[in-house]
Amino acid sequence: MKWFMQRDPRAWLWDVREAAEAVKHFVAGLDANSYARTPLVYSAVERKFEIIGEALNQLAKAKPELAARIPHLAQIVAFRNQLIHGYARVDHDTVWDVIQQSLPALATVVDELLQELEQS
């Protein structure tokens, strides 16, 4: 018997949205070289990617039908695992590419899902 309340899936999506916004704020005005030379920034960004991956991992366990609507979810979780466990060191160029190429699309999907859930 479960004695705890299951977390609302919107909370995980909110975690993703907030972490993505933080990354955007952290790198505002930087280019790839500046990012790579600023340990405080890249450490903070990597931590936010860990939060994103963990939130989506938990969402996938609790609400797989909702998580399935997030493109590349498995790759996002794998990216988190690489950052945390260091299976393969993720270089700054790779992280920068994810920030520039993939994060905006993820943020858009998460915002759409949050809006949809708020309306239901």
C-alpha distances in whole Angstrom, upper triangle without the diagonal:
4,6,9,11,12,16,19,21,24,23,23,27,28,28,30,32,33,33,36,38,38,39,42,43,43,45,47,51,51,52,50,53,52,48,49,51,49,46,44,44,43,40,39,39,37,34,34,33,31,29,29,28,25,24,25,23,20,21,22,18,16,19,21,23,24,25,27,30,30,33,34,30,30,33,32,29,32,34,31,31,35,35,32,33,37,37,40,41,41,45,45,47,44,42,45,45,41,42,45,44,40,38,40,39,35,36,37,34,32,34,34,30,29,32,31,27,29,31,28
4,6,8,9,12,15,17,20,19,20,23,24,24,26,29,29,30,32,34,34,36,38,39,39,42,44,47,47,48,47,49,49,45,46,48,45,43,41,40,39,37,35,35,34,31,30,30,28,25,26,25,22,21,22,20,17,18,19,16,14,17,19,21,22,22,25,27,28,31,31,27,28,31,29,26,29,31,29,28,32,32,30,31,34,34,37,39,38,42,42,44,41,39,42,42,38,38,41,41,37,35,37,36,32,32,34,31,28,30,31,27,26,29,28,24,26,28,25
4,7,9,13,16,18,21,19,20,24,24,24,27,29,29,30,32,34,34,36,38,39,39,42,44,47,47,49,48,50,49,45,46,48,45,42,40,40,39,37,35,35,34,31,30,31,28,26,27,26,23,22,23,22,18,20,21,18,16,19,22,24,24,24,27,29,30,33,33,29,30,33,31,28,31,33,30,30,33,33,30,32,35,36,39,40,39,43,43,45,42,40,42,43,39,39,42,42,38,36,38,37,33,33,35,32,29,31,32,28,27,30,29,25,26,29,26
4,6,9,12,15,17,16,17,20,21,20,23,25,25,26,29,30,30,32,34,35,35,38,40,44,43,45,44,46,45,42,43,44,42,39,37,37,36,34,32,32,31,28,27,27,25,22,23,23,20,18,20,19,16,17,19,16,14,17,20,22,21,22,25,27,27,30,30,27,27,30,28,25,28,30,27,27,31,30,28,29,33,34,36,37,37,40,40,42,39,36,39,40,36,36,39,38,35,33,34,34,30,30,31,29,26,27,28,25,24,26,26,22,23,26,24
4,6,9,12,14,13,15,17,18,18,21,23,23,24,27,28,28,30,32,33,34,37,38,42,42,43,43,45,44,40,42,44,41,39,37,36,35,33,31,31,30,27,26,26,24,21,22,22,19,17,19,18,15,15,17,15,12,14,18,20,19,20,23,24,24,28,28,25,26,29,27,24,28,29,26,27,31,30,28,30,33,34,36,37,36,39,39,41,38,35,38,38,34,34,37,36,33,31,32,31,27,27,28,26,23,24,25,22,20,23,22,19,19,22,20
4,6,9,12,11,12,15,16,16,18,20,21,22,24,26,26,28,30,31,32,34,36,40,40,41,40,43,42,38,39,42,39,37,35,34,33,31,29,29,28,25,23,24,22,19,19,19,16,14,15,15,11,11,14,12,8,11,14,16,15,16,19,20,21,24,25,21,22,25,23,21,25,26,23,24,28,28,26,28,31,31,34,34,33,36,36,38,35,32,35,35,31,31,34,33,29,27,29,28,24,24,25,23,20,22,22,19,18,20,20,16,18,20,18
4,6,8,7,8,11,12,12,15,17,17,18,21,22,23,24,26,27,28,31,32,36,36,38,37,40,38,35,36,38,36,34,32,31,30,28,26,25,25,22,20,21,19,16,16,17,14,11,13,13,10,9,13,11,8,10,14,16,14,14,18,19,19,22,23,19,21,23,21,19,23,24,21,22,26,25,24,26,29,30,32,32,31,34,34,35,32,30,32,32,28,28,31,30,27,24,26,25,21,21,22,20,17,18,20,16,15,18,18,14,15,18,17
4,5,6,8,9,10,12,14,15,16,18,19,21,22,24,25,27,28,30,31,35,35,37,36,39,38,35,36,39,36,34,32,31,30,29,26,25,25,23,21,21,20,17,16,17,15,12,13,14,11,9,13,13,9,10,13,14,12,13,17,17,17,21,22,19,21,23,21,20,23,24,22,24,27,26,25,28,31,31,33,33,32,34,34,35,32,29,31,31,27,27,29,29,25,23,24,23,20,19,20,18,15,16,16,13,11,14,14,10,11,15,13
4,5,5,7,9,10,11,13,14,16,17,19,20,22,23,25,26,28,29,33,33,34,34,37,36,32,34,36,34,33,31,29,28,27,25,23,23,21,19,18,18,15,14,14,13,9,10,11,9,6,10,10,8,7,10,11,9,9,13,13,13,17,18,15,18,20,17,17,20,21,19,21,24,24,23,26,28,29,30,31,29,31,31,32,29,27,28,28,24,24,26,25,22,20,21,19,16,16,17,14,11,13,14,10,9,13,12,9,11,14,13
4,5,5,6,8,10,10,12,14,15,16,18,20,21,22,24,26,27,30,31,32,32,35,34,31,33,35,33,32,30,27,27,26,23,22,23,21,18,18,18,15,13,15,14,10,11,14,12,9,12,14,11,11,13,14,10,11,15,14,14,17,19,16,19,21,18,18,22,22,20,23,25,25,24,27,29,30,31,31,29,31,30,31,29,26,27,27,23,23,25,24,21,18,19,18,15,14,15,13,9,10,11,9,6,10,10,7,9,12,12
4,5,5,6,9,10,10,12,14,15,16,18,20,21,22,25,26,29,30,31,31,34,33,29,31,33,31,29,27,25,25,24,21,20,20,18,15,16,16,12,12,14,12,9,11,13,10,9,13,14,12,12,15,16,13,13,17,16,15,19,20,17,19,21,18,17,21,21,19,21,24,23,22,25,27,29,30,30,28,30,29,30,28,25,26,27,23,22,25,25,21,19,19,19,16,14,16,15,11,12,14,12,9,13,14,11,12,15,15
4,5,5,6,9,10,11,12,14,15,17,19,20,21,23,24,28,28,29,29,32,31,27,29,31,29,27,25,24,23,22,19,18,18,16,13,13,13,9,9,10,9,5,7,9,7,6,10,11,10,10,13,14,11,10,14,14,13,16,16,13,16,17,14,13,17,17,15,17,20,19,19,22,24,25,26,26,24,27,26,27,25,22,24,24,20,20,22,22,18,16,17,17,13,13,15,13,10,12,14,11,10,14,15,12,14,17,17
4,5,5,6,9,10,11,12,14,15,17,18,20,21,23,26,27,28,27,31,30,26,28,31,28,27,26,23,23,22,19,18,18,17,13,13,14,11,9,11,11,7,8,11,10,8,11,13,12,11,13,14,10,10,13,12,10,14,15,12,16,17,14,14,18,17,16,19,21,20,20,23,25,26,27,27,24,26,26,26,24,21,22,22,19,18,20,20,16,14,14,14,10,9,11,10,6,8,10,8,7,11,12,10,12,15,15
4,5,5,6,8,10,10,12,14,15,16,18,20,21,25,25,27,27,30,29,26,28,30,27,26,24,22,22,21,18,17,18,16,13,14,14,11,10,13,12,9,11,14,13,11,15,16,15,15,17,17,14,13,17,16,14,17,18,16,19,19,16,16,20,19,17,20,23,21,21,24,26,28,28,28,25,27,26,27,25,22,23,23,20,18,20,21,18,15,15,15,12,10,12,12,8,9,11,10,8,11,13,11,12,15,16
4,5,5,6,9,10,11,12,14,15,16,19,20,24,24,26,25,28,27,23,25,27,25,23,21,19,19,18,15,14,15,12,9,11,11,7,7,10,9,7,9,12,11,11,14,16,15,15,17,18,15,14,17,17,14,17,17,15,17,18,14,14,18,17,14,17,20,18,18,21,23,25,25,25,22,24,23,25,22,19,21,21,18,17,19,20,17,14,15,16,12,11,14,13,10,11,14,13,11,15,16,15,15,19,20
4,6,5,6,9,10,11,12,14,15,17,18,22,22,23,23,26,25,21,23,26,23,22,21,18,18,17,15,13,13,12,9,9,10,7,5,8,9,7,8,11,11,11,13,16,15,15,16,17,14,12,15,14,12,14,14,12,15,15,11,12,15,14,12,16,18,16,17,20,22,23,23,23,20,22,21,22,19,16,18,18,15,13,16,16,13,10,12,12,9,8,11,11,7,10,13,12,11,14,16,15,16,19,20
4,6,5,6,9,10,11,12,14,16,17,20,21,22,23,26,24,21,24,26,24,23,21,18,19,19,15,14,15,14,10,11,13,10,8,12,13,10,11,15,15,13,16,19,18,17,19,19,15,14,17,15,13,15,16,14,18,17,14,15,19,17,16,19,21,19,20,23,25,26,26,25,22,24,22,23,21,18,18,19,15,13,16,16,13,10,10,11,9,6,9,10,7,7,11,11,9,12,14,14,15,18,19
4,5,5,6,9,10,11,12,15,15,19,20,22,22,25,23,20,23,24,22,21,19,16,17,17,13,12,14,12,9,11,13,10,9,13,13,11,13,16,16,15,18,21,20,20,21,22,19,17,20,19,16,18,19,17,20,20,16,17,20,18,16,20,21,19,19,23,24,26,26,25,22,24,22,23,21,18,18,20,17,14,17,18,16,12,13,14,12,9,12,13,10,10,14,14,12,15,17,17,17,20,22
4,5,5,6,9,10,10,13,14,18,18,20,19,22,21,17,19,21,19,18,16,14,14,13,10,9,10,9,5,7,9,7,6,10,11,10,12,15,15,15,18,20,20,20,21,22,19,17,20,19,16,17,17,16,18,17,13,14,17,15,13,16,18,15,16,20,21,23,23,21,19,20,18,20,18,14,15,17,14,12,15,16,14,10,12,14,11,9,13,14,11,13,16,16,15,17,20,19,20,23,24
4,5,5,6,9,10,11,12,16,16,17,17,20,19,16,19,21,19,19,17,14,14,14,12,9,11,11,7,8,11,9,8,11,13,12,13,16,17,16,18,21,21,21,21,22,19,17,19,18,14,15,16,15,17,16,13,15,17,15,14,17,18,16,18,21,21,23,23,21,18,19,17,18,16,13,13,14,11,9,11,13,11,7,8,10,8,7,10,12,10,11,14,15,14,17,19,19,20,23,24
4,5,5,6,9,10,11,14,15,17,18,21,19,17,19,21,19,19,17,14,15,16,12,11,13,13,9,11,14,12,11,15,16,15,16,19,20,19,21,24,24,23,24,25,21,20,22,20,17,19,19,18,21,20,16,18,21,18,17,21,21,19,21,24,25,27,26,24,21,22,19,20,19,15,15,16,14,11,13,15,13,10,9,12,11,8,11,14,12,11,15,16,15,17,20,20,20,22,25
4,5,5,6,9,10,14,14,16,17,19,17,15,17,19,16,16,13,11,12,12,9,8,11,10,7,10,13,11,11,15,16,15,17,19,20,20,23,25,25,25,26,27,24,22,24,23,20,21,21,20,22,21,17,18,21,18,16,20,20,17,19,22,23,25,25,23,20,20,17,19,18,15,14,16,14,11,14,16,15,11,12,15,14,11,15,17,15,15,19,19,18,20,23,23,22,26,27
4,5,5,6,8,12,12,13,14,16,15,11,14,16,14,14,12,9,9,11,8,6,9,9,7,8,12,11,11,14,16,15,16,19,21,21,22,25,26,25,26,27,24,22,24,22,19,19,19,18,20,18,15,17,18,15,14,18,18,15,17,21,20,23,22,20,17,17,14,15,15,11,11,13,11,8,10,13,12,9,10,14,12,11,14,16,15,16,19,20,19,21,24,24,24,27,29
4,6,6,6,10,10,12,13,16,15,12,15,17,15,16,15,11,12,14,11,9,12,13,10,12,15,14,13,16,19,18,19,22,23,23,24,27,28,27,27,28,25,23,25,23,20,20,20,20,22,20,17,19,21,18,17,21,21,18,21,24,24,26,25,22,19,19,16,16,16,13,11,13,12,8,9,12,12,9,9,13,12,10,13,16,15,15,18,20,19,21,24,24,24,27,29
4,6,5,9,10,13,15,17,14,12,16,17,14,16,13,10,12,14,11,10,13,14,11,14,17,16,15,19,20,20,21,24,25,25,27,29,30,29,30,31,27,26,28,26,23,23,23,23,25,23,20,22,24,21,20,23,23,20,22,26,25,28,27,24,21,20,17,18,19,15,14,16,15,11,13,16,16,13,13,16,16,13,16,19,18,17,21,22,21,22,26,26,25,28,31
4,6,9,9,12,13,14,12,9,13,14,11,12,10,6,9,10,8,7,11,12,10,12,15,15,15,18,20,20,21,24,25,25,27,30,30,30,31,32,29,27,29,27,24,24,23,23,25,23,20,21,23,19,18,22,21,18,20,23,23,25,24,21,18,18,14,16,17,13,12,15,14,11,13,16,16,13,14,18,17,15,19,21,20,20,23,24,23,25,28,28,28,31,33
4,6,5,8,9,11,9,7,11,12,10,12,11,7,9,12,10,8,12,14,12,13,16,17,17,19,21,21,22,25,27,27,28,31,32,31,32,33,29,27,29,27,24,24,23,23,25,22,19,22,22,19,19,22,21,18,21,24,23,25,23,21,17,16,13,13,14,11,9,12,12,9,10,14,15,12,13,17,17,16,18,21,20,20,24,25,25,26,29,30,30,32,34
4,6,9,11,13,11,10,14,15,13,15,14,10,12,15,13,12,15,17,15,16,20,20,19,22,24,24,25,27,29,29,30,33,34,33,33,34,31,29,30,29,25,25,25,25,27,25,22,25,26,22,22,25,24,22,24,27,26,29,27,24,21,20,16,16,17,15,12,14,15,11,11,15,16,14,14,17,18,16,18,21,21,20,24,26,25,26,29,30,30,32,34
4,7,10,12,9,10,13,14,13,16,15,12,14,17,16,14,18,20,18,19,23,23,22,25,27,27,28,31,32,32,34,37,37,37,37,37,34,32,34,32,28,28,27,28,30,27,25,27,28,24,25,28,27,24,27,30,28,31,28,25,22,20,16,16,18,16,13,15,17,13,13,16,18,17,16,20,21,19,21,24,24,24,27,29,28,29,32,33,33,35,38
4,7,8,6,6,10,10,10,13,13,10,11,15,14,13,16,18,17,18,21,22,21,24,26,27,27,29,31,32,33,36,37,36,36,37,34,32,33,31,28,27,26,27,28,25,23,26,26,22,23,26,24,21,24,27,25,28,25,22,19,17,13,13,15,13,10,13,15,12,11,15,17,16,16,20,21,20,22,25,25,25,28,30,29,31,33,34,34,37,39
4,6,5,6,9,10,11,14,15,12,12,16,16,14,16,19,18,18,22,23,22,24,27,27,28,30,32,32,33,36,37,37,36,37,34,32,33,31,28,26,25,26,28,24,23,25,25,21,22,25,23,21,24,27,25,27,24,21,18,15,11,11,13,12,9,11,13,11,10,14,16,16,16,20,21,20,22,25,25,26,29,30,30,32,34,35,36,38,40
4,6,5,6,9,10,13,14,12,11,14,15,13,14,18,18,17,20,22,21,22,25,26,26,28,31,31,32,34,36,36,35,36,33,31,31,30,27,25,23,25,25,22,21,23,22,19,20,23,20,18,22,24,21,23,20,17,14,11,8,7,10,9,6,9,11,10,10,13,15,15,17,19,20,21,23,25,25,26,29,30,31,32,35,36,36,39,41
4,5,5,6,9,12,14,12,11,15,16,15,16,19,20,19,22,24,24,25,28,29,29,31,33,34,35,37,39,39,38,39,37,34,35,34,30,29,27,28,28,25,24,26,25,21,22,24,22,20,23,25,22,24,21,18,16,12,9,9,12,12,9,12,15,14,14,17,19,19,20,23,24,24,26,29,29,30,32,34,34,36,38,39,40,42,44
4,5,5,6,10,11,9,10,13,14,13,15,18,18,19,21,23,23,25,27,28,29,31,33,34,35,37,39,39,38,39,37,34,35,34,31,29,28,29,29,26,24,26,26,22,23,25,23,20,23,25,23,25,23,19,17,14,10,11,14,13,11,14,16,14,14,18,20,19,20,23,24,24,26,29,28,29,32,33,33,35,38,38,39,41,43
4,5,5,8,9,7,6,10,11,10,12,14,15,15,18,19,20,21,23,25,25,27,29,30,31,33,35,35,35,36,33,30,32,31,27,26,25,25,26,23,21,23,22,18,19,21,19,16,19,22,20,22,20,17,14,11,8,9,12,10,8,11,13,11,12,15,17,16,18,21,21,21,23,26,25,26,29,30,30,32,35,35,36,38,40
4,6,7,10,8,7,10,12,11,12,15,16,16,18,20,21,21,24,26,26,27,30,31,32,34,36,36,35,37,35,32,33,32,28,27,25,26,26,22,21,23,22,18,18,20,18,15,18,20,18,20,18,14,12,9,6,8,11,9,9,12,14,13,14,17,18,18,20,23,23,23,26,28,27,29,32,32,32,35,37,37,38,41,42
4,6,9,9,8,11,13,13,14,17,18,19,20,23,23,24,26,28,29,30,33,34,35,37,38,39,38,40,38,35,36,36,32,31,29,29,29,26,24,26,25,21,21,23,21,18,20,22,20,23,20,17,15,12,9,11,14,13,12,16,17,16,17,20,22,21,23,26,26,26,29,31,30,31,34,35,35,37,40,40,40,43,45
4,6,5,6,9,10,11,12,14,16,17,18,20,21,23,25,26,27,29,31,32,33,35,36,37,37,39,36,33,35,34,31,30,28,28,29,26,23,25,24,21,20,22,20,17,19,22,20,23,21,17,16,13,10,13,15,13,13,16,17,15,17,20,21,20,22,25,25,24,27,29,28,29,33,33,33,35,38,38,38,41,43
4,5,5,6,8,10,10,12,14,15,16,18,20,21,22,24,26,27,28,30,31,33,35,35,35,38,35,32,34,34,30,30,28,27,27,25,22,23,23,19,18,20,18,15,16,19,17,20,19,15,14,13,10,14,15,13,13,17,17,16,18,21,22,20,23,26,25,24,28,29,28,29,33,33,32,35,37,37,38,41,42
4,6,5,6,9,10,11,13,14,16,17,19,20,21,23,25,26,27,29,30,32,33,34,35,37,34,31,33,33,29,29,28,27,27,25,22,23,23,20,18,20,19,16,17,20,19,22,21,18,16,15,13,16,17,14,15,18,18,16,19,22,22,20,22,25,24,23,27,28,27,28,31,31,30,33,36,35,35,39,40
4,5,5,6,9,10,11,12,14,15,17,18,20,21,23,24,26,27,29,31,32,32,33,34,32,29,31,30,27,26,25,24,25,23,20,21,22,18,17,20,18,15,17,20,19,22,21,17,15,14,11,14,15,12,11,15,15,13,15,18,18,16,18,22,21,20,23,25,24,25,28,29,28,30,33,33,33,36,38
4,5,5,6,8,10,10,12,14,15,16,18,20,21,22,24,26,27,29,30,31,31,33,30,27,29,29,25,24,23,22,23,20,17,19,18,15,14,16,15,11,14,16,15,18,17,14,11,10,8,11,12,9,9,13,13,11,14,17,17,15,18,20,19,19,23,24,23,25,28,28,28,30,33,32,33,36,38
4,5,5,6,9,10,11,13,14,15,17,19,20,21,23,24,26,27,29,30,30,32,30,27,29,29,25,25,23,22,23,20,18,18,18,15,13,15,14,10,12,14,14,17,17,13,12,12,10,14,14,11,12,16,15,14,17,19,19,17,20,22,21,20,24,25,24,25,28,28,28,31,33,32,33,36,37
4,5,5,6,9,10,11,13,14,15,17,19,20,21,23,24,26,27,28,29,31,28,25,28,27,24,24,23,21,22,20,17,18,18,15,13,16,16,12,13,16,16,20,19,16,14,15,13,16,15,12,13,16,15,13,16,19,18,15,18,20,19,18,22,23,21,22,26,26,25,27,30,29,30,33,34
4,5,5,6,9,10,11,12,14,15,17,18,20,21,23,25,26,26,26,28,26,23,25,24,21,21,19,18,19,17,14,15,16,13,12,15,14,11,13,16,16,18,18,15,12,13,10,13,12,9,10,13,11,9,13,15,14,12,14,17,15,15,19,20,18,20,23,23,23,26,28,27,28,31,33
4,5,5,6,9,10,11,12,14,15,16,18,20,21,23,24,25,25,27,25,22,24,24,20,20,18,17,17,15,12,13,13,10,8,11,10,7,9,12,12,15,14,12,10,11,10,12,11,8,10,13,11,10,14,16,14,13,16,18,16,16,20,21,19,21,24,24,24,27,29,28,29,32,33
4,5,5,6,9,10,11,12,14,15,17,18,20,21,23,24,24,27,24,21,24,24,21,21,19,18,18,17,13,13,14,12,9,11,12,8,9,12,13,16,16,14,13,14,13,16,15,12,14,16,14,13,17,18,17,14,17,19,17,17,20,21,19,21,24,23,23,26,28,27,28,31,32
4,5,5,6,9,10,10,12,14,15,16,18,20,21,22,22,24,22,19,21,21,18,19,17,16,17,16,12,12,14,12,9,13,13,10,11,15,16,18,18,17,14,16,14,17,15,12,13,15,12,11,15,16,14,11,14,16,14,13,17,17,15,17,20,20,19,22,24,23,24,28,29
4,5,5,6,9,10,11,12,14,15,16,18,20,20,20,22,20,17,19,19,15,16,14,13,14,12,8,9,11,8,6,10,10,8,10,13,14,16,16,14,12,14,13,15,12,9,12,13,10,10,13,14,12,10,13,14,12,12,16,16,15,17,20,19,19,22,24,23,25,28,29
4,5,5,6,9,10,10,12,14,15,17,18,20,20,22,20,17,19,20,17,17,15,13,13,12,9,8,10,8,5,8,9,7,7,10,12,14,15,14,12,15,15,17,15,12,15,16,13,13,17,18,15,13,17,17,14,15,19,18,16,19,22,21,20,24,25,24,26,29,29
4,5,5,6,9,10,11,12,14,15,16,18,18,21,18,16,18,19,16,17,16,13,14,14,11,10,12,11,8,11,13,11,10,14,16,18,19,18,16,18,18,20,18,15,17,18,15,14,18,19,16,13,16,17,14,14,17,17,14,17,19,18,17,21,22,21,22,26,26
4,6,5,6,9,10,11,12,14,15,16,16,18,15,13,15,15,12,14,13,10,12,12,8,8,11,10,8,11,13,12,12,15,17,18,19,18,16,18,18,19,16,13,16,16,13,12,16,16,12,10,13,13,10,10,14,13,11,14,16,15,15,18,20,19,20,23,24
4,6,5,6,9,10,10,12,14,15,15,17,15,12,14,15,12,13,11,8,9,9,6,5,8,7,5,8,10,10,10,13,14,15,16,16,15,17,18,19,16,14,16,17,13,14,17,17,13,12,15,15,11,13,16,15,13,16,18,17,17,21,21,20,22,25,25
4,5,5,6,9,10,11,12,14,14,17,15,12,15,17,14,16,14,11,11,12,9,7,10,10,7,9,12,11,10,13,15,16,18,18,17,20,20,22,19,17,20,20,17,17,21,20,17,15,18,18,14,15,18,17,15,18,20,18,18,21,22,20,22,25,25
4,5,5,6,9,10,11,12,13,15,13,10,14,14,12,15,14,11,12,13,10,9,13,13,10,12,15,15,14,17,19,20,21,22,20,23,22,24,21,18,21,21,17,17,21,20,17,15,17,17,13,13,16,14,12,15,17,14,14,18,18,17,18,22,21
4,5,5,6,9,10,10,10,12,10,7,10,11,9,11,11,7,9,11,8,7,11,12,10,12,15,15,15,17,19,20,21,21,20,22,22,23,20,18,20,20,16,17,20,19,15,13,16,15,11,12,15,12,10,14,15,13,14,17,17,16,18,21,21
4,5,5,7,9,10,10,13,12,9,11,13,11,13,12,8,8,11,9,6,10,11,10,10,14,14,14,15,18,18,19,21,19,23,23,24,21,19,22,22,18,19,22,21,17,16,19,18,14,16,18,16,14,18,19,16,17,21,20,19,21,24,23
4,5,5,6,8,9,13,11,9,12,14,13,16,15,11,12,14,12,10,13,15,13,13,17,17,16,18,20,21,23,24,23,26,26,27,24,22,25,25,21,22,25,24,20,19,21,20,16,17,19,17,15,18,19,16,16,20,19,17,20,23,21
4,5,5,5,7,9,8,6,10,11,10,13,14,10,12,14,12,11,15,16,14,16,19,19,19,20,23,23,25,26,24,27,27,28,25,23,25,25,21,21,24,23,19,18,19,18,14,15,17,14,12,15,16,12,13,17,16,14,17,19,18
4,6,5,4,8,8,5,7,10,10,12,12,8,9,13,12,10,13,15,14,15,18,19,19,20,22,22,24,25,24,27,27,28,24,23,25,25,21,22,25,23,19,18,20,18,15,17,18,15,14,17,17,14,15,19,18,16,19,21,20
4,6,6,10,10,8,11,14,13,16,16,12,12,15,15,12,15,17,16,16,20,21,19,20,23,23,25,26,26,29,30,31,27,26,28,28,24,25,28,26,23,22,24,22,19,20,22,19,17,20,20,17,18,21,20,18,21,23,21
4,6,9,9,9,12,14,14,17,18,14,15,18,17,15,18,20,18,19,23,23,22,23,26,26,28,29,28,31,32,33,29,28,30,30,26,27,29,28,24,23,24,23,19,20,21,18,16,19,19,15,16,19,18,15,18,20,18
4,6,5,6,9,11,12,15,16,13,14,18,17,15,19,20,19,20,24,24,24,25,28,27,29,30,29,32,32,33,29,28,30,29,25,26,28,26,23,22,23,21,17,19,19,16,14,17,16,13,14,17,15,13,16,18,16
4,5,5,6,9,10,13,14,11,12,15,15,14,17,19,18,19,22,23,23,24,27,26,27,29,27,30,31,31,28,26,29,27,24,25,27,25,21,21,22,20,17,19,19,16,15,18,17,14,16,18,16,15,18,20,18
4,6,5,7,10,12,14,12,14,17,17,16,19,21,21,22,25,26,26,27,30,29,30,31,30,32,33,33,29,28,30,28,25,26,28,25,22,21,22,19,17,18,18,14,14,17,15,12,14,17,14,13,17,18,16
4,5,6,8,11,13,11,14,16,15,15,19,20,20,21,24,25,25,27,29,28,29,30,28,31,31,31,27,26,28,26,23,23,25,23,19,19,19,17,14,15,15,11,11,13,12,8,11,13,11,10,14,15,13
4,5,6,9,10,7,10,13,12,12,15,16,16,18,20,21,21,23,25,24,25,27,25,27,27,27,24,23,25,23,20,21,22,20,17,16,17,15,12,14,14,11,10,13,13,10,12,15,14,13,16,18,17
4,5,7,9,7,10,12,13,13,15,17,18,19,21,23,23,25,26,25,26,27,25,28,28,28,24,24,25,23,20,22,23,20,17,17,18,15,13,15,15,12,12,15,14,11,14,17,15,15,19,20,18
4,6,9,9,12,14,13,14,17,18,19,21,23,24,25,26,28,27,27,29,26,28,28,28,24,23,24,23,19,20,21,19,15,16,16,13,11,13,12,8,9,12,11,9,12,14,12,13,16,17,16
4,6,6,9,11,10,12,14,15,15,18,20,20,22,23,24,24,24,25,23,25,24,24,21,19,21,19,16,17,18,15,12,12,13,10,7,10,10,7,8,11,10,9,12,14,14,14,17,19,18
4,6,8,9,9,12,13,14,15,18,19,20,22,23,24,23,23,24,21,23,23,22,19,18,19,17,14,16,16,13,10,11,12,9,8,11,11,8,10,13,13,12,15,17,17,18,21,22,22
4,6,5,6,9,10,11,13,14,15,17,19,20,20,19,19,20,18,20,20,19,16,16,17,15,12,14,16,13,9,11,13,11,9,13,14,11,13,16,16,15,18,20,20,21,23,25,25
4,5,5,6,9,10,11,12,14,16,17,18,19,19,19,20,18,21,21,21,17,16,19,17,13,15,17,15,11,12,14,12,9,13,14,11,12,15,16,14,16,19,19,19,22,24,23
4,5,5,6,9,10,11,12,14,15,16,17,16,16,18,17,20,21,21,17,17,19,18,14,17,19,17,13,14,17,15,13,16,18,15,15,19,19,18,20,23,22,22,25,27,26
4,5,5,6,9,10,10,12,14,15,15,14,14,15,13,16,17,17,13,13,16,14,11,14,16,14,11,12,15,14,12,15,17,15,16,19,20,19,21,24,24,24,27,29,29
4,5,5,6,9,10,11,12,14,15,15,15,15,13,16,16,16,13,12,14,13,10,12,14,13,10,10,13,12,10,13,15,14,13,17,18,17,19,22,22,22,24,27,27
4,5,5,6,9,10,11,12,13,13,14,15,14,17,18,19,15,14,17,16,13,15,18,17,13,13,17,16,13,15,18,16,15,19,20,18,20,23,23,22,25,28,27
4,5,5,6,9,10,10,11,10,11,12,11,15,16,17,14,13,17,16,13,16,18,17,14,15,18,18,15,18,20,19,18,22,23,22,23,27,27,26,29,31,31
4,5,5,6,9,10,10,10,10,10,8,12,13,14,10,9,13,13,10,12,15,14,12,12,16,16,14,16,19,18,18,21,23,22,23,26,27,26,29,31,31
4,5,5,6,8,10,11,11,11,10,13,14,16,13,11,14,15,12,13,17,17,14,13,17,17,14,16,19,19,17,21,23,21,22,25,26,25,27,30,30
4,5,5,6,7,8,9,11,10,14,16,18,14,13,17,17,15,17,20,20,17,17,21,21,18,20,23,22,21,24,26,24,25,28,29,28,30,33,33
4,6,5,5,5,6,7,7,11,13,15,12,11,15,15,14,16,19,18,17,17,21,21,19,21,24,23,22,26,27,26,27,31,31,31,33,36,36
4,6,6,8,8,7,7,10,11,14,11,10,14,15,13,14,18,18,16,16,20,20,18,20,23,23,22,25,27,26,26,30,31,30,32,35,35
4,6,8,10,10,10,13,15,17,15,13,17,18,16,17,21,21,19,18,22,23,20,22,25,24,23,26,28,27,27,30,31,30,32,35,35
4,6,8,9,11,14,16,19,16,16,19,20,18,20,23,23,21,21,25,25,23,25,28,27,26,29,31,29,30,33,34,33,35,38,38
4,5,5,8,11,14,16,14,14,17,18,17,19,22,22,21,21,25,25,23,25,28,28,27,30,32,31,31,35,36,35,37,40,40
4,6,9,12,15,17,15,15,19,19,18,20,23,23,21,22,26,26,24,26,29,28,27,31,33,31,32,36,36,35,38,40,40
4,6,9,13,14,12,13,16,17,16,19,21,21,20,21,24,25,23,25,28,28,27,31,32,32,33,36,37,36,38,41,41
4,6,10,12,10,11,14,15,15,17,19,20,19,20,23,24,23,25,28,28,27,30,32,32,33,36,37,36,38,41,41
4,7,8,7,7,10,11,11,13,16,16,15,16,20,21,20,21,24,25,24,27,29,29,30,33,34,34,36,38,39
4,6,5,7,9,10,11,13,15,16,16,17,20,21,21,22,25,26,26,28,31,31,32,34,36,36,37,40,41
4,5,5,6,9,10,10,12,14,15,15,18,20,20,21,24,25,25,27,29,30,30,33,34,35,36,39,40
4,5,5,6,9,10,10,12,13,14,17,19,19,20,23,24,25,26,29,29,30,33,34,35,36,39,40
4,5,5,6,9,10,10,11,12,15,16,16,18,21,22,22,24,26,27,28,30,32,32,34,36,37
4,5,5,6,9,10,10,10,13,15,15,16,19,20,20,22,24,25,25,28,30,30,31,34,35
4,5,5,6,8,10,10,12,15,15,16,18,20,20,22,24,25,26,28,30,31,32,34,36
4,5,5,6,8,9,11,13,14,15,17,18,19,21,23,24,25,27,29,30,31,33,35
4,5,5,5,6,9,10,10,12,15,15,16,18,20,21,22,24,26,26,28,30,32
4,6,6,5,8,10,10,11,13,15,15,17,19,20,21,23,25,26,27,29,31
4,6,7,7,10,11,12,13,16,17,18,20,21,22,24,26,27,28,30,32
4,6,7,8,10,11,12,14,16,17,18,20,22,23,24,26,27,29,31
4,6,6,6,9,10,11,13,15,16,17,19,20,22,23,25,26,28
4,5,5,6,9,10,10,12,14,15,16,18,20,21,22,24,26
4,5,5,6,9,10,11,12,14,15,17,18,20,21,23,25
4,5,5,6,9,10,11,13,14,16,17,18,20,22,23
4,5,5,6,9,10,11,12,14,15,16,18,20,21
4,6,5,6,9,10,10,12,14,15,16,18,20
4,5,5,6,9,10,11,12,14,15,17,19
4,5,5,6,9,10,11,12,14,16,17
4,5,5,6,9,10,10,12,14,15
4,5,5,6,9,10,10,12,14
4,5,5,6,9,10,11,13
4,5,5,6,9,10,11
4,5,5,6,9,10
4,5,5,6,9
4,5,5,6
4,5,5
4,6
4
